[in-house]
């Protein structure tokens, strides 16, 4: 059970970060963030 909770937590955190990046960051910051997260 703990594994699925951790998995969901990671997915939720990823979604929150993605949502924040899309809505709060300037295009230049967004581009840098995407480069960092693709590695």
Helices and strands as residue ranges (DSSP letters): H 2-24, H 27-38
